[in-house]
Amino acid sequence: MEENLKFVAVGHVDHGKSTLIGRLLYDTNSLPPDKMEEVRQHSDMEDGVPEFAFVMDHLEEERRNRVTIDTAQIFFKTAKRDYTIIDAPGHKQFLKNMITGSTLAEAALLLVDAEEGLREQTHRHSYILSLLGVKQLIVVINKMDLVGYSQERFDEVALAIKTRLAEFDLEPMVIIPISARLGDNVAGKSGKLSWYDGPTLLEGLDMLEPAPSLDAKALRYPLQDIYDIDNEKVLVGRVASGTLKSGQDVIFHPSGKSATIGSIKILGGTLDAAVAGRSIGVVLKDGNGAMKALKRGEVACDVDSSPNVTNTLVAIVFWMSGEPLKKGDTLDFKCATQQVRCKVKKITDRLNSSSLELIAGDADELRETEVAHLTLKLDGYVCTDPFEIVEETGRFVLMRDNDTVAGGVLH
């Protein structure tokens, strides 16, 4: 079986995401029998169909009690691989999970209601997927039973979503007509949709490709902390990209201090090398006093692959707070383990994230769900990369009073 693949499921409210996730768990036997029986007992069985949205209600209860299911992830498997659904109810949670999460989704599943068609959150979620560089996208047109399984209606909605996605430079791998509630084209082919000759949803998911390995990218090792262990200074953190090796020469940014990796420590032993995603401790061969300058937020990098080190940034930012951002406001900028105060110097190209309508070329404020280019002046220097090169040092959040109010990417 292949490794786990993560995808994010998004869709406008009431377009059937909870029902679809419940159906996926049911059709892949990913719920224990007693849980499924409980769902049946609490469902309206008049037509013999369980209320699959109740599965999500049940999981929400488990989440509140911290039992079994993680707060933002749901698990199921096919014969090919394990899957993790990154589930976020709305654009705020979606963006926070995708930007602040330790890993980015490798693909996305976008739901559209066959009867209602494209709605506000359909447009906004499409924009956010584009902003976050999600390239693999499956579209499902749900509730086909409500439109009499009409091929004409499917073609109409499919054309609308393809046209909209093209405006965001996105192209779906496949567009699948389904009824999540009744199971049509989810795990098996539906005779009611005989005019459709493409894959079922599970077959479409199995067509997705795992994200390329981050091991071959430039080394970025953000420091989380420095511990004193057995009279040694141990730098702890998680390798964001690349490979860190014992004996390797590195340079720490933004301080610019050079050092050589002495040993790589893990619980109960040592490693010769650590790849992207590995949490480790590092002891330096400190011949040049580098340790005295190092602190949380420094990033160990390849000596021949330097990041951008600056105290002024221009970035695309999605504003998530009900309190507008004003030019001149001071916020906290947080990227990987780096956190510094920053001041908003400019707000340009202010857009409606649903319609892409230009609200103002040069603006004095940014309101909830709007997008703009912000020029940020930071109180100190930071180490960043273009998002498409290294995701972890190319995405960031802005915080106000410890509340995440915006997410952004650097290009």
N, C-alpha and C positions, 0 to 999 in steps of 0.2 A: 504493500500500500504506500502511496506517496505521502509526503509530509502534509501537515495541516495547512490549509489555505484560508486566509481571512478575507471576508468581504463585508461591506457595509450595506445594509438594506435601508432604503429611503423611499419616501412617497408622501404625497399630500395626505392630510388627516382624513380618515374614513375611506381611503382608497384600498384598504384591506391588508396592510402590512402585518398586523397582529394575527389575522386569520391565516395568512400565508405562512408565517413562521410556525404557527401551531400545526398547520397541515404538513409542513416539511418534517417537523419532529415526529408527527404521527406516522407519516408514510415511510420514514426511514427507521422506524422502531427505536427512536432515540429517547423515548420516555419509558420509565418503568411501568409495568402493567397496572400496578395499583394507582399510579398517577393518571393513566389514561382512563381507567374505570371511574375515577373520581370526576374527571372531566365529563364523561358520559352522563354521570348522575346529575350533574349540574347544568346540563345542556337541554335545549329545546329539541326533543327527539321526534317531533310530530312528523317530519319528513325523513326521519332516519339518519340525519346528518348531525354529527356532534358540532357544538359551537366551538370551533377551534380557537377563536379569540380568547376563550376562557383559559386556554393553555397559558397564554401570556399573562392573564390576570393571576393565575396560579403561580407562575414564575415570579411575578412581581412580589407576591406574598413571601415567597422563599427568599427573594433578594432582601426584603425588609428584615427577615429573620436571619440573614447571612447563612443560608443553608443551600448547598449544592451549586446554585447558579450564580456566577459572577455578576456584578452590578451592570456590566455593559456588554457581556458576551454570552452567546448561546451556542451550544455545540450539537452537531449531528454528523453522521458519516454516511458515505455511499460505499459501494464496493471498491471504488478507486482511491478515495482519500477521506481524511477527516476534514471537517469544516468548522470555522468559527464565524458566527454572525456578530458583527459589531452593531448593536442595536441602540439607536438614540432617537428619542421621541420627536425632537424638533431641531430646527437649524442651530440653535444655541448649543444644545447638548452634542449634536452631530459634530460641529466645528471644534468644540472643546475636546471631544474624544479623539478626533482625527489629528488635531495639532498637538495636544499635550500628551497623547498616548505614546508609549514607547515604540510602537510599530505602526506603520501606516497600512491601511487596508490595501490588499493586492488587487481588489476588484470591487465593483459596485453592482447592486441590484436595484433598479429603479422601477417602482410600480406606478401604473397609470390606470385609473378607473375607465373602463370602456364606455360607460354611460356618460360620465362627467367630462372626460377628456382632460386636457392639460389645465392645471390650476396653479395658483400663486406659488405654493411650495414646490411644485414640479419644476418651475422655472428657477427658483432660488436654489434648490438642491442641485440642479444641473450646473448652475454657475459655481457652486462650492466644489463640486466634483472636478470641474475644470481648473479651479483655483488650486486645488490640492494635487493636481497632476494625475488623477486616476485615469488610466488608459483603457483598462478592460471593463466593459460595461455591458450588462445584460438588461434589456427592458422587458418587463412583463405587462401586458395589457390585461388587467384583471376584470372579474365580474362579467365575463362574456355571456354568462347565462342570462343576465339582465337585458342584453340586447339581442336575444334570440340566436346567439352564436353567429351573428351576421359577419360574413367576410367583408362586406362593403364597409361596415362600421369599423372593423379592425383595420382595414386599409387606410381609412380616413384618419384614425387616431395615430397609426404607425407613421404615416407621412408627416403629420403635425409634429410628433416628437422627434423624428429624424431631422426635420427642418430646424427645429429649435436647438437640438443638440449641436448641429453643424455650426450654429452661430457661436457656440462655446468651444469649437474645435474638438468636439467629441463625436465619435461614431460607434453606435452599438454593435457588438459582435453579432447579436441576434435579437429579434423582437418576437416574443412568444405570446400567443393568445392563451389565457388560462381562466379557470374558475377555481380560486383557492378553496372556497367553501365546499365545492362539490368534487374537487380533485382533478378536474379536467386538465390534462397536459402538465400536471405537476410531476408525478412520479411515472405515470403511464399515459399512453396515447388515448385521446378521446375520440370516439366515433362521432360525437356531435360537432367535432372540428375537423372533419375528414378532408376539407379543402386545404388544410394546413399540413405541409409535408416537412416541416423543420423539426428540431429537437424538442423534447420535453424540457421542463425546467431543470430537472436533475441531470439530464444529458447535457444541457447548456452549461451548467455549473462545472461538470466534469471536463468541458472544453477549455476552461480557464487555465492559464499557465501560472505557475508560482513566480513570484517576483525574482528577478535576477539577484544573485548573491551579492551582498555588500562587502564581502571579504576582499575583492579585488580593487575596491575603490581606495581613494586616498585615506590615510589613517586620520581618524579624529577620535580622541579619547578624552572626553570632558571629565574633569575632576569633580567628584561629589564631595569629598572630604579628605583630610589627612589625619591618620591615626598614629599614635605611638604604641607599637606592639613589640615587646621584647627588646626594648631599647633601639628599635628601628623606626624610621619614618616611613609609613606605608600610605601611598596614594591610592585611594579607592574610587571606583567608578565603573561605568559600563562602556565597552568599546562601541561607538556609534557607527563606525565604518572602517574598512581596512583591516589589517592584521598587525598586531603588536607582538614583537619578538624580543626575547632575551638577547642582550648585546646590541640592540638597535639604537642608533643615534636618532634623537628626536629634538624638536624645538617646541617649546610651550608658548602659546599665544593667549592673551595679548602681551604678556610680559616680554617675549622674545628670548627667554632663557633656554640655552641648549643643555642637553643632558644625555646620558646613555642609560638605557634600561639595564638594571642589574638582574633582578629576578621578578618573576610573575607569580603571584601567590593566589591560591584558592583555598577554600576550607579543607584542611587536611592534607595539603600538598602544594606542589608548584607545577607550572607549565613552561614549556619552551616557547609557546606562542599562544596568543588568544585572538579569536576572530570576532567579527562584528556580532553584537548581541550578548557577548560574554561579560559578566560582572566579575571584576578581578581586583586584586591589590597589586601595586607596583612598588618595588624598592629600586631607587636610582643608585648608579655609581656616581656619587656627587663630588666630582673633582673641581667644580667651578662655582660652588655656592648656590646652585639653582634652587635648592630647597628653601632658602631663606625668602625667595621672592614668590614662591608658589602658594596658592590658596584655592578654595572652591571657585569654580568658574574658568580656571585656566584649562586650555585644551592642548593635549599632546598631539603633534602633527608630524608627518613626514618632513624631513629637512628640505626635500626638493619639491614639495607640493604645498605651498603656503596658502592659507585662507585669506579672506579679506579682513584686515585689522583696521578698524576705524571707530570714530565716535560720532559719525553722521551717517544715517541710513535713509534710503528712499525705498519704501515697500508698499505692496498692495495689502490693504487692511480691510477686514470685514468687521463692522461695528455691531456689538451684540447687546449693548446696554440701553435701557429705556431712557437714561440720562444722556443727552447728546454730548459728543466730544466737541470741545471748543479749541480753536487755534490758540496756542499759548498754554494749554493745559499741561500739567505735569503728571506723569504716570510711571509705573514700573515696567521696564522692558525685561522679559524673561525668555532666554533662548538656551536650550539644553540646560546646563547648570549655572549659566551666567545670569545675573540679575543686577540691573543698574537703573537708576532714575533717568528719565528722559523727558524732553520738552517737545511738544508738537510745534514745529516751525511753519509748516505749510500743509494745507489740505487741497489737493488738486484732483481733477478728473473724478468728481463726486458722482456716483452712479446709483440708480435704482437696481438692486441685484436681481430683481425679477424680470424687468423689462429691458435692462441695459440702457435705459434712457439717461442721457447726461443731464444731471441736475444743475451742476455748476462746474466750470473749468477751474476757477479759483474760488474756494469756499472758505467760510468762516466757521463752519460746523459740519458734523457728520452725525446722522441720526441712525436709530436702530435699523438693522438689516441693510444699511447702505454700505457701499464700497468706495474706497478712494485710494489714491496714492498719498501717503504721508511722508513728510520729511521730518525725521526725528533727530534731535541733538541730544546725545547721551552724556551723562556726567563722567563717564569713563570709557575706555576703549573696550571693544568686544571683538570676538573672533566669529566670523560668519562665512557662509558659502552660498552660492546660488542654490535654490531649492532643488533644481533638477540635477545638481551634482551630488550634494549630500543633504538628505532631507532634514536630519536632526539639527544641523546648524544653519538650515535655510528656512526654518519655520519658527515662529515665536508667538507669544501671547503678550498682550498689554493688560496690566492689572491696576485697579484703583481700589485702595483700602482692602487689599487681599482678595478682591473679587475679579475674576477674569472678565474683562469687558470687550476684548477684541482679539481676533486671531489674524495673523498675517504671514506672508511668504516673501522671500527675497529672490529676485531674478537677476 
